[in-house]
Amino acid sequence: MSLFEEFGNSTTVYNPTYLLWQINSSPTYINQSTVINPRLNPYVKIFISTVPALGILLNLFTGIVLTHVNVNSQLSRMILYYETIFDGLVCIITLVAILVFHVPSSTNAFICIGMHGGLLIRFARLLDVCNMITMTLDRFWAIVYPSTYRKNMQKYMIFCGIFPYVYASLACLPVLYRVRFQNHSCILVQGDIYSYLLEIIQILVRYVGPIGLIVVLSVLIVRELRVAHHRHELINRMGHCVRVGEHVTRTVSIGQLSNCCVLSLEKALLLSSFLFTVELTATEIISIVLFIFDSSTIISQAYLIRFQLSYRVFLGFCAALNPLLIILPLKTVRDTIRNLGSRIQRLCICVQCCDVHPSDPIVDIPSTSSQ
């Protein structure tokens, strides 16, 4: 059996020649209701469904771990919880998209615009991107402006709680222009100048703007950390010149510990920003390629549908791996996972040692002795 089954016995065939590879003054309206998505092979459907399903479990596990992590900042804790929620939401939408893949677009507006049009997956991904921006802002406020960080905590929390939803909602408005549900028909608007302009705007909103802001803030954070590192070195030298004997050793050891913490935090920030930049770059390149394919006659619609589904599965895969952006850089989270793992291991050993079955010879010992 092939990866995708045949379209069926329907006589309505999607004609890709209606998609013109040039900018027209008037848009081309494509009735997506005539497009019949191929049915997935059951084994393939189960296989690709495991990716978002594992992502849901991994994000749930990360959320449980965060409940055992001692985070001093309420804002940081809120952002970390949001990260697991948004990544889990991406995985859930990806799983639903796989399950309703064969459902006709003319069924309802949810299937037409939300699932096949990509509105929901784009909204969830933008929530994830915005949360990464707020995470970088949190680090920026805490490191560059430490004196006012606690004072403005409530304002920061309100902003970081509202910003992702407002930004993602505004950025998803172009999808409502390209995909419309009218008279039980799913209409795709293609070929006009507004479609291309909106795609350029979406690239700026989805990729250029967030990446630019994250990179700029990360550079400022690393710069401030380096200044703090040099400041600690200067304090160490002054303390070494003034103090003697045991006090010198104590001062130098404290300074080395501070420098180690600064350098580890700097590496963690660079690692987190770099991994997220690579992920966002890869997803955006694929999105641009799919838009080119969708606006031209380079490939047939049957293959385009497969590529779009594969892209959404890839987004679910990225959302499943995003918790690693939290676990890998933060030492406190890694230590918490080790402690939880050791507790679970000790619990399993205790259960194995203390578990008594009726057929066990140990049960007969007390009764024999009592007699």
N, C-alpha and C positions, 0 to 999 in steps of 0.2 A: 504494500500500500504506500502511496506517495505521501510526502509531507503534508500536502493540502489535497483534499478531494476536489472533484470537478465541481463546476458551478451549478450543475443540476440541469433540469430540462427546460429552464426558462428561456424564452426566445428573445428577451430583452438583453442586449449586449452593450456594454459600455464602449463608446467609441472615443479613443484618445485623441483623434484628429481634431476634436473640438477645442482642445487646449492649444492655444497658439503661443509660439515662442517669440513673441514680440509684444511691446506695450501698445495697447489700443486706447483710443479715446473713450470708448464705451466698454463696459465689462461684459464678459461672457458668463452666462448663467448655466451651470451644469446641474442637471437633476440627479443628485446622488442617490435618490430613491431607486433608480434603475440599476444601481450597482449592487450586485449580489456577492457578498463576501464569501470566499470559499470556506468550507467547513474544515476545521482542524482535525488532523488525525488524533484519535483519543489518546494514544501514547505520547504524542508530542505535546498535546494539551496538558497532560498531567506533568510532563517533564518541565515545561516552561512555567507551569504554575508553581512549582517548588521554589523558584527564585524569589518571587514576592512573598510567598508564604514563609520562607526562612527569614526574609527581611523583616516581616512583622514580628516573628519570634525574637529575632536579634534586637530589634528596637525595644520590644517589651522587656527583654532581659537588661538592656542598658538602662531603661527607666527604673527598674527594680534596684539595680546597682547604685544609681544616683540617690535613691532614698537612704542608702547607707553611707554616702559620702558626706563628709563634713565640709560644707561650702560656707565660708563666712559671709559672702555677699548674697543677698536675696536676689539681686538682679542676675547674677551669674547662674544661680540655681534655676531661676525662671527660664532663662535662655537655654540652658541645658535640657530642661524638660521639654521646652518647645521643639528643640532639635529632634528628640526622639519621637514626639507626636507628629511633626511634619513629615519626617522620613517614613514613619509608619503609615501615614495617610497616603503617601506616594505609592507605597507597596500595596495598600488596600485597593487603590484606584487601578493600579496595574493588574491586580488579580481579577477585579471586576471586568476590566477591558478584555481580558483573555476569555472570561466566561461568556460574555455577551458579544464576542467577536462576530459570530455568524448571524446575529439578530439584524434584520433589515433596518436601514436608517430611517425609513418612513414609519417606524413603530410609534415613536413619540419624540418630543424635543430633547429628553434626557439622552436617548441613544444617539440622536442626530448630532446635537451640539456638544453635549457633555462628554460622550464617550468617543464616537467616531470623529467628531470635530476636534477633539483634543482639548476642550476647555478645562475640564476638571484636572487632568494630569498637568496641564500648564500652570493652572492656579496653584496646585500643590507644590510644584517645583519652584515657583516664584516665592511661595511662603518659605521654602527651605533656603533659597538664596538670600532672601531678606533677613532670615534669622542668622545666617552667617555674617551678614553685615552688622547686625546688632551685637553679635558676639565680638566682632572686631572693635566696634564702638565701645563696648564694655571694657575691653582691655585698654583701649586708648584713654578712656576717662580715668580708669583706675591707676594707670602708670604715668601718664603725662600730667594729669590734674588730680593727684592723690589728696590734696588738702580739701577740695570741694566735692570729692566723690561721695562720701557718706552724707554730706549735707543735701545734695541734689538727688539722692537715691530714688525718692518717690517720683520725681519728674522723669528720671531716666526709665523707670519701670513702666510708667504710663506710655512714654514714647515707644519703647521697645515692644510693648504689648499691642499697640495700635498700628504701628508702622507697617509690619508685614502684610496685614489684611488690606490696608488702604492701597499700598503699592501694588500688590498682586491683583487686586480688583481693577485698578486703572490700567495695568499692563495687559489684562486679558480682554479689554474692550475690542481690540481689532479682530478677535476671533468671532465676535458677534456680527461683524461686517462680512467676513468671508463665508461663514456658515450660517444659514437661516433655515428655519422650519416653518413652511407656509403651506396651508391646505394639505396637510399630511404628506408633504414632500420635503425632502432634505435638499436644499439648494446651495450649491457651492459657487461663489463669485470668484471669477478668475480673469486674468488677462488685462485688466485696466491699470492705469497708472497708480490709482489709489492702493491697489493690492500690493504693488511693489514698494510704494512709499511706506505703507503700514508694516511690511516685512522688515524694511530697513529700520524703522522706528523700534520694532520689537527686538531686533538684534542689539540696538543700542540699550534698550531697557533691560533685556534679559542677560546680556553678556558684558558689553563695553562699560556701562555705568557701574554695575556691581563690582566687576573685577578691578576697574580703575580705582574705585573707592577703597576696596579691601587692600590693594597694593599700596596705595598712598598711606593709609592708616597704619599698615604693618611696617612700612619704612619708618614712619615717625615713632612707632613704638620701639622698634629695634634701636633706633638712634638714641632714644631716651634711656634704654637699658644699657647701651654702651657708655653713655655719659655716667650713669650710676656705677657701672663697673670701674671706670677710671677714677671716679670719686672714692670708691672703696680702696682702690690701690693707693691713692694719695693718703688716705687716713692710715693705712697700714704702714706706709713709710714714715709718716710723722710719729706714729705710736712707737715704731721701732727705734727711732732716734731719741725719743724722750725717755722711754721706760727701759728697764734692764731686768735681767734675771728671769724669774718666773712670769712676770707681767708681760714681757716681750713675747714669749711663747703663746700666752693666752690671747694677746691682741692679734697676733698673726693668724692663729687658728680661727678666730672669729671672723677675721677678714677673708680668709680663704673660703670659709663656709658661705659667706655672703656672696662672694664672687661666683662660687659654684652654683648657688641658687639663681643668680642673675643669668649666667650662661645657659643653664638648663631651661629656664623660662624662655630665653631668646630662641633656643633651638626648637622648643615646642611650638612657639608662635610661627616660626619659619616653616616647620614641617606641616602644621595644620593649614596654613595659607597656601603652601605649594601644592599639597594634595588636592585641596578644593579647587584651586586654579586649573590644575590638570583635568580634573573631572568636568568642570564647567566648560572648559575649552573643547574637550572631546564631544560632549553632548551638543554643544552649539554648532560644531562643524558638521555633525551628522544631521542636525536640524536644517542647516542651510542646504546641504546636498539634497535632502528630501524635498525641500521647497523648490529647488531647481527641477528635480524630476517631476514634481507635481504640476509645475507650470509649463512643461514642455512635453514633447513626444519622444523623449529619449528612450524610455522604457514603457512597457504596457502597464495598464492599470492593475492587472493581476499581480505582477511583481511588486508594484508600488505598495499595494495593500500589505504584502508580506514584509516589505522593508519597514513600513510604519509600525506594524505589530512588533517587529524585532527591536525597533527603536524604543518602544514603550517598555519592553521587557528589559532593555539595557538601562533605562531610567530606574526601573525597579531594582535592578542589580546595584546601581550606584547608591540608591537609597538604603539598600541593605548593608552596604559597606560604609556608609557615612558615620555610623557609630564609632568606627575605628578612628575617625578624625577626633573623637572625644577621648577614646580609650588610650590610643597610642601616645599623644603628646602629654597628657596630664598624669603625673606620677601618683597623685592621690587616688585616681580612679583605678589605675593598675594595681595599686596596693590593696584597694578594697576588693577587687576581683580575686586577688590571691587569698585574702582573708576569708572571703565567702567560699572559695574553693576548698580551703583547708577545713573550714567548718563542715561543709557538706561531706568531705572525705571522712572526717572524724565521726560524723553522724552515721554514715553508711557502715563504718567499722563497728560502731556501737550497736547498730541494729543487727548486724551479722552475728556479733558476739552474744547479745542478749536475747535474740529471737529463739523462743522455745516452742517446739512442736510436740503434739501429743505422742508421736511415735519416737521421740527422742528418749534414749535410755536415762538421761538425767532426770526426767520426770518421775521415774520409778524409785529413785533413791530416797526421797523424803518419805514416801508411803511405806517402804520396806523398813526404814529405820524406826518409824513410829510404831509399827507392829512389833 
